[in-house]
């Protein structure tokens, strides 16, 4: 049956191991929320373990064929199955203000999914996601590692990140060329003390020229007063911790 639903254009890999599906769902804490948004439910292998009398579940699926399948096979109201590209979905339009995210994320757009989650992080206390293993390792990496980068800093600014477990490629249809991994994000309740948009800009510029010291990589900001007195300019982006990037961004913000 999975074969008849597969569409390459949507980068679909259907999880077929029920034990792994249960394990993923069990990592949701359900602390201070009971609403879950599942991204790309596919044939519903995670969905069946999310549906309980206590949870409210919304399913966001881009594939119309799978929308019809979900409506036929799961007893949820029509307005809880949303035919939409998650990257264009706005929770504010549905008045959703406190919910968790879960999903077997399409590899091709997994980074974009994370950036979309960060855009609305004030509403999302928790996320459990399946990623390509290489991407999961980048997200959970720390300063000084080659895999440490833009995703590492920005996700870890807002969330405590934990690598949960690796998933063998043979539990999917079709079989991908790479291993997968499941990670959890739990929102930090401490607010950041700098401008969020400026932080994103600073981190992206710094890592786009990661081989250069920040003095050269951050030339975009060189017109601000006392640019050359900014902290960390003698270091490269991969040497700065999340805390360091917050401090650097605050210094830039104060001088603009």
C-alpha positions as CSV (number, residue, x, y, z in Angstrom):
1,X,0.0,0.0,0.0
2,X,2.8,2.4,0.8
3,X,4.0,2.1,-2.8
4,X,0.8,3.6,-4.2
5,X,1.2,6.7,-2.0
6,X,4.9,7.5,-2.6
7,X,5.7,10.7,-4.4
8,X,9.3,11.6,-4.9
9,X,8.6,15.3,-5.4
10,X,7.6,15.5,-1.7
11,X,10.8,13.8,-0.5
12,X,8.7,11.1,1.3
13,X,10.2,8.3,3.3
14,X,7.5,6.4,5.2
15,X,8.4,5.0,8.6
16,X,7.2,1.4,8.9
17,X,8.4,0.3,12.3
18,X,5.7,0.7,14.9
19,X,8.1,0.2,17.8
20,X,10.1,3.2,16.7
21,X,7.0,5.2,16.2
22,X,5.9,4.5,19.8
23,X,9.4,5.4,21.0
24,X,9.3,8.7,19.3
25,X,5.9,9.7,20.7
26,X,6.8,8.6,24.2
27,X,9.5,11.3,24.2
28,X,6.8,14.0,24.3
29,X,6.5,15.2,27.8
30,X,3.0,16.8,27.6
31,X,4.0,19.1,30.4
32,X,1.8,22.3,30.4
33,X,0.3,21.5,27.0
34,X,-2.1,19.0,25.5
35,X,-2.1,20.1,21.8
36,X,0.3,18.5,19.3
37,X,0.9,19.5,15.7
38,X,2.3,16.7,13.5
39,X,4.2,17.7,10.4
40,X,3.9,15.4,7.4
41,X,1.9,12.6,9.1
42,X,2.0,10.5,5.9
43,X,0.1,7.3,6.5
44,X,-0.3,8.1,10.2
45,X,2.2,5.7,11.9
46,X,2.9,8.4,14.6
47,X,-0.6,9.7,14.5
48,X,-2.2,6.6,15.9
49,X,-0.1,6.9,19.1
50,X,-0.8,10.6,19.5
51,X,-4.6,10.3,19.5
52,X,-5.9,9.9,23.0
53,X,-8.9,11.3,24.8
54,X,-6.6,13.9,26.5
55,X,-4.7,15.2,23.4
56,X,-5.8,17.5,20.6
57,X,-3.9,16.7,17.5
58,X,-3.5,18.8,14.3
59,X,-2.1,17.1,11.2
60,X,-0.4,19.3,8.5
61,X,0.1,17.4,5.2
62,X,1.0,18.8,1.8
63,X,0.1,15.7,-0.2
64,X,-3.6,15.7,-1.2
65,X,-3.7,11.9,-1.6
66,X,-2.5,11.5,2.0
67,X,-5.0,14.0,3.2
68,X,-7.8,11.8,1.8
69,X,-6.2,8.8,3.4
70,X,-6.0,10.4,6.8
71,X,-9.6,11.7,6.7
72,X,-10.8,8.2,5.9
73,X,-8.7,6.3,8.4
74,X,-8.5,8.5,11.5
75,X,-11.3,9.8,13.6
76,X,-10.4,13.4,13.9
77,X,-12.5,16.4,12.8
78,X,-12.0,17.8,9.4
79,X,-10.5,21.0,10.6
80,X,-7.8,19.1,12.4
81,X,-6.3,17.7,9.2
82,X,-4.8,20.7,7.3
83,X,-3.8,20.5,3.7
84,X,-1.0,22.9,3.6
85,X,2.8,23.4,3.3
86,X,4.0,23.7,6.9
87,X,6.5,26.4,5.8
88,X,3.5,28.6,4.9
89,X,1.5,27.7,8.0
90,X,0.8,30.4,10.7
91,X,-0.4,29.1,14.1
92,X,-1.8,32.5,14.9
93,X,-4.4,32.1,12.2
94,X,-5.8,29.2,14.2
95,X,-5.3,30.9,17.5
96,X,-2.8,28.2,18.6
97,X,-0.7,29.6,21.4
98,X,0.7,26.6,23.2
99,X,1.5,23.3,21.3
100,X,4.2,20.8,20.7
101,X,5.6,19.8,17.2
102,X,6.3,16.3,16.2
103,X,7.2,14.7,12.9
104,X,9.3,12.6,10.5
105,X,10.6,15.7,8.7
106,X,11.4,15.6,5.0
107,X,15.2,15.7,4.7
108,X,15.2,18.3,2.0
109,X,13.4,21.0,4.0
110,X,14.2,20.0,7.6
111,X,16.4,23.1,8.2
112,X,13.6,25.3,6.8
113,X,11.2,23.6,9.2
114,X,13.4,24.4,12.1
115,X,13.7,28.1,11.1
116,X,9.9,28.2,10.9
117,X,9.6,26.7,14.4
118,X,12.1,29.3,15.6
119,X,9.9,32.0,14.1
120,X,7.0,30.9,16.4
121,X,9.1,29.6,19.3
122,X,7.1,31.6,21.8
123,X,4.2,29.2,21.1
124,X,6.2,25.9,20.9
125,X,7.5,24.6,24.2
126,X,8.7,21.3,22.8
127,X,9.5,19.5,19.5
128,X,10.4,15.9,18.7
129,X,11.7,15.5,15.2
130,X,13.2,12.9,12.9
131,X,16.1,14.3,10.8
132,X,18.8,13.1,8.6
133,X,21.5,11.9,11.0
134,X,24.0,14.4,9.7
135,X,21.6,17.3,10.3
136,X,20.7,16.1,13.8
137,X,24.4,16.1,14.6
138,X,24.8,19.7,13.4
139,X,21.8,20.8,15.5
140,X,23.2,19.2,18.7
141,X,26.9,20.2,18.0
142,X,28.8,22.6,20.2
143,X,31.5,25.2,19.6
144,X,34.8,23.9,18.5
145,X,33.3,21.1,16.4
146,X,33.3,21.1,12.6
147,X,29.6,20.4,12.5
148,X,28.8,23.5,14.7
149,X,27.1,26.1,12.6
150,X,24.1,28.4,12.1
151,X,21.5,25.7,13.1
152,X,23.5,24.8,16.2
153,X,23.6,28.3,17.5
154,X,20.1,29.5,16.6
155,X,18.3,26.3,17.8
156,X,20.3,26.1,21.0
157,X,19.6,29.8,21.7
158,X,16.0,29.0,22.3
159,X,15.9,25.3,23.1
160,X,17.7,22.7,25.1
161,X,18.6,20.1,22.5
162,X,19.1,16.4,23.0
163,X,20.1,13.7,20.6
164,X,17.7,10.8,21.4
165,X,18.6,7.9,19.1
166,X,19.8,6.8,15.7
167,X,17.3,5.2,13.3
168,X,18.5,2.6,10.7
169,X,17.6,3.4,7.1
170,X,15.9,-0.1,6.6
171,X,12.8,0.9,8.7
172,X,11.7,3.3,5.9
173,X,9.9,2.9,2.6
174,X,11.6,3.7,0.3
175,X,15.0,3.0,1.8
176,X,16.9,6.3,2.0
177,X,20.6,6.5,1.3
178,X,21.4,7.9,4.8
179,X,20.7,7.1,8.5
180,X,18.2,9.2,10.5
181,X,18.1,10.4,14.0
182,X,15.5,11.6,16.5
183,X,16.2,14.7,18.6
184,X,14.2,16.7,21.1
185,X,13.9,20.4,21.7
186,X,12.7,21.8,25.0
187,X,12.3,25.5,25.1
188,X,14.4,27.6,27.4
189,X,12.2,29.8,29.6
190,X,14.9,32.4,30.0
191,X,14.4,35.2,27.5
192,X,17.2,36.3,25.3
193,X,18.5,39.8,26.0
194,X,19.1,40.9,22.4
195,X,17.2,41.6,19.2
196,X,16.1,38.2,17.7
197,X,16.3,39.3,14.0
198,X,19.7,40.9,14.6
199,X,21.0,37.7,16.2
200,X,19.9,35.6,13.2
201,X,21.6,38.1,10.9
202,X,24.8,38.1,12.9
203,X,25.1,34.3,13.2
204,X,24.4,33.8,9.5
205,X,26.9,36.4,8.4
206,X,29.6,35.0,10.7
207,X,29.2,31.4,9.6
208,X,28.9,32.2,5.9
209,X,32.6,33.1,6.1
210,X,33.5,30.7,8.9
211,X,37.2,30.5,7.8
212,X,37.7,34.2,8.5
213,X,38.1,35.8,11.9
214,X,35.0,37.7,12.9
215,X,36.8,41.0,12.3
216,X,36.7,40.2,8.6
217,X,33.6,38.1,8.4
218,X,31.4,40.8,10.1
219,X,32.4,43.7,7.7
220,X,28.7,44.3,7.1
221,X,28.7,46.0,10.6
222,X,32.0,47.9,10.2
223,X,30.2,51.3,10.0
224,X,28.9,51.1,13.5
225,X,30.8,53.1,16.2
226,X,33.9,51.4,17.6
227,X,33.4,48.4,15.4
228,X,37.0,47.2,16.0
229,X,36.4,47.2,19.8
230,X,33.6,44.6,19.5
231,X,34.3,41.4,21.6
232,X,35.5,38.1,19.9
233,X,36.7,39.8,16.7
234,X,40.0,37.8,16.8
235,X,38.0,34.5,16.8
236,X,36.2,32.5,14.1
237,X,32.5,31.8,14.3
238,X,32.9,28.2,15.3
239,X,34.8,29.2,18.4
240,X,32.0,31.2,19.9
241,X,29.4,29.6,22.2
242,X,25.7,30.5,22.1
243,X,26.3,32.8,25.0
244,X,29.1,34.5,23.2
245,X,26.9,35.2,20.1
246,X,24.2,36.7,22.3
247,X,26.8,39.0,23.9
248,X,28.2,40.0,20.5
249,X,24.7,40.7,19.1
250,X,23.9,42.8,22.1
251,X,27.1,44.8,21.7
252,X,26.2,45.5,18.0
253,X,22.7,46.4,19.0
254,X,23.9,48.9,21.6
255,X,26.2,50.6,19.1
256,X,23.8,51.0,16.2
